[in-house]
Amino acid sequence: MYKESEENRTIADLLQQDPDQHTGTFFTCAASISEIVERHGWYYKACTGCRKKLVPRGPTLTCLSHGDIAEPRHLYCVIATIADETGSALADGAMTLILQTKCVNMVVQNGYTDPYAIPECLHSVTGQMKVFQLELARLKMNYIL
């Protein structure tokens, strides 16, 4: 979802900003994904009510807030390093737009069921220049072009 942004910034400039001074402010940044951080996995099974990660309890998946969940949501949780000619930073989010497919399709239809085995299509987006929308205060990233 695109939000009204301040002017385009470099990563070096964004890294010098104080997030507390920019709560709710979005910046655009032309950068490429230089690395998919693999140690955190790429998706998780989430509660349909609150997006929290579900916990296995016997044969069921349980949300600590909502109890047993029969049909979980599959959500991306990719952490990537984005870079431009001035520097690099960690960012998350926006994978549905970048890959042009929902996480549930990757897991259920395409069979990528291991959250720690990164599918090749995630690696294939590295090096491609994109325009990202970044919110410093919450470390939230949206892909906009």
C-alpha angles and dihedrals in degrees: 000000000000118000130189106277141195116242123300112284135192121241091246089056093047092050089057093054122101106235090208089062092052105046108161093006119130125206129191121225130183106219144132130238103253099178142009107221102228104186093078098051126236106256142015139199108252139193112261090223104047111006093241117147111264121237121219112240110177109303094343138073115233135199112212088222103036107027126227116008117203098191113027126201116243110223131182115242099176117159113199138177111235120197143184130177090283103052147302139265139181117255138169139200134037097089095128090061096041095048093034092224135090120249092242089060091052092051105035105028100030096037100234093146100151108089091202098049101083110217115238091240089067091054091046092069093062114111095022113125112236137166112242130193111218131193107197098195095061098023089238121157130195125186108225108172 
